[in-house]
């Protein structure tokens, strides 16, 4: 494992979150940026919901982003580059932290100007499968005054991460509440979750 990956995984184990700015080469990030914008113009994104299954609802007062899920069996070349790095990271997380991560799910997320996502955690109340959350940001030339920061609530601390192109943030799904602040510009990301098989037979049914 490279020193960069080692420091990254150590930060997850110690702090519950970590950030990298070199997870993908910028050429690969630029390809994802171009693809996300093209798919948005093609009308492929849908309003995001909260909850899952029969409980899923679109609640714009809670979150107002739009999403497009990736299909692991039909990845584009740009998505495949990202996915291969995710598979490598999953193996390292399992090897170093014994998390039992079995799969990964991901979607593009688009926040138009003014859109937000209220404070929440990523693990559903009726499922224990999501273990680690992550986001790769796809916004060239982003400035702090553009807003749109991810705010992590880590114990008594608040950590703010601005969605600059190439920034990759990862954190625990079960115990790191977080929120997305409104931005003045279009805001794109690839957001995903490393999942394990349910360890509680009464959940995830």
Secondary structure, DSSP 4 states (H G I P E B T S, - for coil): --HHHHHHHHHHHHHSEEEES-SS-HHHHHHHHHHHHHHHHTT--EE--BS-GGG-B--TTTB--EEEE--GGG--HHHHHHHHHHHHHHHHHHHHH---EEEEEEEEEEE-TT--EEEE-SS-TT---EEEEEEEE--TT--GGGB--EEEEETTEEEEE---TT-EEEEETTT-EEEE--BSS-EEEEEEEEEE--SSTTS--
